[in-house]
Amino acid sequence: MFETGSKPIRKRSDAWYEVESAEDILADILSRVPIKSLLAFKSVSKQWRRLIQSSTFIKLQLRWSLEKPNYLIYPYMDGLVNLYKMKGKGEIIEKISLFGCEDIYSLSLLCSCNGLLCFINYPFVPDSNRELVYLIDFDIRICNPATREVYLLPKGSPSEKKISIGVAFGPKPWEYKVFRFFHPKYDSDDIKCEIYSSITGSWRGIGDVQYCPIGILYCPLGSNHVYVNGKIYWFLPEEGDIITPGSILSVDIEENFKVISLPDEVTAHAFLVDLEGFLSLVAVYDDDQVVDVWILHDSNESNWEKKCSDYVPFSCVDSINFVAARKTEIFFITSDQYLIYNLDDGTWTELDFEDDFESNLPVVLPYTESLLPCNGILGSEREHNN
């Protein structure tokens, strides 16, 4: 410390000055800090703000975050969009209120990747009697709960029946495409597909879906999907049975479609998950109350390997609301329980939360914090596109 006149001034640490001068060292330190702190650190100096907003730093932060994924629980309560970040065996780290969505009802969480979430909701509109009714189409939002950013996608083509969507990320971590299946005419079973690109900011039609015979029964089973290593996967219904999965539809970021066969004896209580970077199938059987876990090591082949088979500690399979996976564990949500199954030792753990998750359709997804923008355009790319 030294003095100028009567006012003491603290001399800046030479060691810290050297750290700030070497931005790669500073970036490595800051990239391991929680997002909430990083957002506050942007006001420390112009240098820190520029560094934290740079594409190089955002990619570095994501790399560290991906090594320690948490869970994100969404209890689905109308008019109250609260997300709960959880780690370990039921430890709630943080309760997150998603700003900008407080008055949006029936908001459903579909997927999570690189810190970005996709929500949909069916908006209300007045009918001829001035009563509010649901639209058959829905709004699509990409959200970043860490930065509290929400981005509403533009409307797609009109659809006369309920639609299905899926979100793929790449080739850069912040870029994404939304695949939207819809029915353009009420008296037709034709299925069309159009794609929203975060790079162009608009929808582009690709015409009829040619992956299988055209018909309403071949539309993906809703919008619940899983994204694994550059590909989106949906269940396709079994012919003549709109509830039970009959096969899997996949599409990659280059828009190549493929149909994958399922293992035998798959029931309606089946879920697709990402298990250690592989597409996996979790199937619960009614009669035996047994869960089978299958892994597809090569997405170009329909050769499934049964990873394990075990009894489930719940009695009513109809109560299964959601299934997700993180590393070597599988998270089950039933109407009465939150359970984690460890594939390494075959053990079940029931979670006991202090928060009361009374809900209709709860969702849990693996989650990693990031600074990625919801519109899918980063830094100089935004300036170039504008």
N, C-alpha and C positions, 0 to 999 in steps of 0.2 A: 504494500500500500504506500502511496506517496501523496503529497499535499500540493495543491495549487491555491495560493492564498490561504484562506481559512477552511476550505472544503476538502476533506480527504477523498481521494479517488482510488478505488481498488484496481490494481494492475491485472490485466487479463492473464490467466494461467498460460505460460508458454507451452506446456504439454498439451492443453486442450486446443490451443491455437494450431498446433501441428496436426491434431486430429481433424479439425475442421478444414485445414488446408488440403489434407489428403481425403478427398470426397469419397473415394472407394471405401476407406475405413469407416468414415462417418455413416455412409449408406448401410454398411454391413451391421453397424451397431443399431441404427434406427429401424432397420427392417425387421428386427425381432421384438419391437415394441408394439403393444396393442394399438389397434386402429384409433380408438378413442383418444389416446395420447398423441398419436401422430397428427390428428386433426388439430389438436391444440398447439402442437409444436410448429405448425405452419406459420404461426404468428411470432415465432422467436426472432426470425430474421428473413430477409429476402433470399438469402442463400438456402436456408432450410426449406422455405416454401418452394423454391424452384426445384430443389433436390427431391422433396417428397412428391411433387407433382410430375416428375419425369417418368417416362415409360420404363427406363432402366430400373429405377427404384421400385416402381409398382410391380414389375416382374420379379424382382428380388424378394420383395415382401411376400408375394404369393408363393414363391418357392419354399420359403421357410414355413409359411402357414399350412401348406399342403402336407408337411411332415407330421403335423399334430392336429388332425381333424377332430372336431367336436360333433355333437348332435344339435340339431335345431328342432324344437318341438313347437308345433302350431296347434293349439287346442280348438281352433275353428269356432269362435263365438261371434255371432252376428254383431256388427257395430263396434267390436273391440278387437283390434288387430294387435295382439300381443304375441311375441315370439320369445321362447325360452332357450337360451344357449346352455347346453349341458355337457359335462365331461364325466369321465369315470363311471361309477355305479350310481348315477342319479343325482350327482352334485350340480345344482343349478348355479351357473356362473353369473348369468346376467339375464334380466328381463328387458326385452326390447319392444318399444312401441313404434310401429311403423308409421312415421309421419306422412300425412297426405292421404291416408287411407281410413281415417277415423269414421267417416260417415258412409263407407262403402260396405254394403251388406252382401252376404254369401260369397265372401272372398275365399277361394280355394287355392291352396299351395300345391303346385304340380312337381317342381323339380328344383334342385340346387346344384350349382357347379361353379367353382372358382369364386365363391362368395356372392354370386348372383342368384336370385330366386325368380321363379316365374309364377305369378298369380293370375287366376282368371276369376271373373264374376259375371253372372247373368244380370244385366241391368233391368230395372223396372221401367215400363213405359205405360202411359194411360191408354186404355182402349176406348171404344166408341161410347161406353157408359161412364167414362171418366174414372174407371177403376184401374188400379195398377196391376199389370201383368208382366210376367217374365218374357224377355226376348229369347228366341231359340239360339241366337248367336251370343257370344260373350266378349267382354273387354279383356285384353291381354296386357299385363303389366310386368316389366322387368324391374326388380327391386334389389338394392344393396342395403341390407339392414345395418351394416357397420357404418356406412356414411349417411344413412337415412335418405338416400336418393331413390326416387320412384320415376319410372318412365312409362308412359302409356303409349302403346303401339297404335299406329293408324288403323282404321277399319279395313278389313279385307272385303272380298266380294260377298254380295248377299247370298245367304244360304237358306233354303226352305226347310231344312231339318237340322237336328243337332250335329255339331261338328266335332272334330278331334284335332289336337295339335301336338307338336313335339318340338323341343328346342335342342339344337346341336351347337357346339362351340368349336371355333377354329377358323382358319389355321392358327391365328394369333389368340392368346388367352382371352382377350377382351372382345373378340369378334364372335358373332353368333348368327344362326339362321333359325327361323321358326317355320316349320312345315305345317300347313293347315289343310285338312281334308274337309270338303264341304259338298253339299248337294245344291246345284244351281236351280233346279226345277222341282216343284213338289210332286209332279206326276212322273218323275223319272228316278230310277235307282242309280243313275250315273254318279260316280264319285270323281270330283275334280281335286287337284292339289295345286296350291300356290305357296310361294316361299317369300318370307320377309327376310331381307338382308340388312344387318346393322350398318353395312358399308354404304348401301344406297339409300337406306331409310324408307324403302317402299316395298310393296308386294309385287311379285312376278308370277304369272300363271304358267304351269307346265302341262296343262291339259288333263286328259284322262289318266287315271291311275292304271298302269299296265302290269302290275305285279301279279295279278290273279284275275279270274273272271269278274267282270263288272257286276255289281249288285250290292244292295244295302247291307247284306249279311257279311260282306267282306270289308266293311269299313273298320278301322281299328276300334277295339273295345274301349271307347272313351279316350280321355286325354292323359291317363296315367301311363307314364313311360319311364324308361331309364336310359341314361346316356353313359356309354362306356367306350373309352378309347376311340373317340371320333365317330361313333355311330349311335343313332337313336333306335330303341327297340320298343315295340308295342305288341300286345297280344292281338291276334286275329281270331274271331270266333270260329268255333267248330260249325261245319255246315249243318243247318237245321237246329242249331242250339246257340242262341245269342248270349248265353251266360258263360259257358265253358270254353276256355281257350282251345283252339285247334292247331294253331301254329303261331309263329312270331314274324312280324314284319320288321325289317331293318332298313335304314337309309343312312348313308354317310354324308359328310360335308360336301362331297362332290355331286350329291343328289343321285347316287346309284342305289336302287331298291333291290331287295332280296327277301325271299321267304325262307324261314328256317323251321325245320320240323322239331316237334317237341318229343320228349321221352314218353313212353307209354304210360297210361293210367294217370294222366294229369287231370285234376279235378277243378271245380270252379274256385276253390280256395288256393289259388296259385298266385305267386308274386315274382316279378323280375327285379333283381338287385345287382349292384356292382360289388363283387366280392374279390378283393385284391386285384382289381383291374381286369377281371373276366366277367362276361355275362353269366349270371347264375340264376337258377330257378329254385324257388322255395315253395314246396307243395305240401299242404296239410290234408290228410285223408280222414274222411268222416268216420268210417267204421272203426278203424284201428286207433284213431287219435295219435297218428304218427306223422312226423314231419320228415320229408326227404329234401336234401339239398343237392342240386345238380350243378355242374360247372361245364361251360362250353369253352374249351381251351383255344379252339380255332373257329372264329366267327364265319369263316368261309365254308365250314363243314358242319353237318348236323350230328356230330358225334359227341354225345353227352357222357360225362363221367359222374357217377354218383359219389359225392363227397362224403356224405354221412346220412344216417337214418337214426331217428331217436323218437321216444315218446314225448308228447307235449304235456305240460303241467296245467292245462286248462281243459274244461270238459265240453265246451260248446264251440265248435269250429265256426259256426255261423257268426260268432261274435268278433272274429278277427277283423280289425279295421285297417291296419296298415303294417307293412313289413319293410324294413330298411337294413342295410348292412354297412359296417365300418371295419376295415381291416379283416380280422378273423372272428368277428362277432355279428350276430343278427339280432335286430331289435324288433320285438313283436308288440303291437298294441291291440288289446282286446277291449271289450266294453267294460271290463272290470280290472284289468291288470296291465302293467307295463313290465315287459320281461326282456332280458338279454340272454341269448344263447351263445356260449363260447364254443367254437368249433374245435379249439385245440384240446380241451379237456372234457367236452361234452356236458358241461354244467349249465344249469339255469339259475338266473338271479332275478328275483322280483324287486322292482324299484319302488321305493316309498317316498313320494314327493311331499314336501311341506305345502306347496301350492296345490290347490284343488283344481284339477283339469276336468271339470265337468264340461262335456262337449258332445257334438253330434258326430263329427267325422275328424278325429284327431289325426295329425300327420307328423311323422318324424323323418328327418333326412340328415345325412352327413353334411357337415358344414365347415368351411374354412373362411376366416375373415380375409377380405381383400379391399383394395382401393379401386377396383375396376369400375369404369363408368357404366351406367345402365344403358346408355344409348349405343354402346359398342364401338365408340370412336374415341381415340386417345391422342392427346397432345397435338403434334404437328399434323396428324391425319385429319383432325377436326378442322384445322385451318385450311388444309388442302381441299377437303370436300366442300367447304363453304366458298 
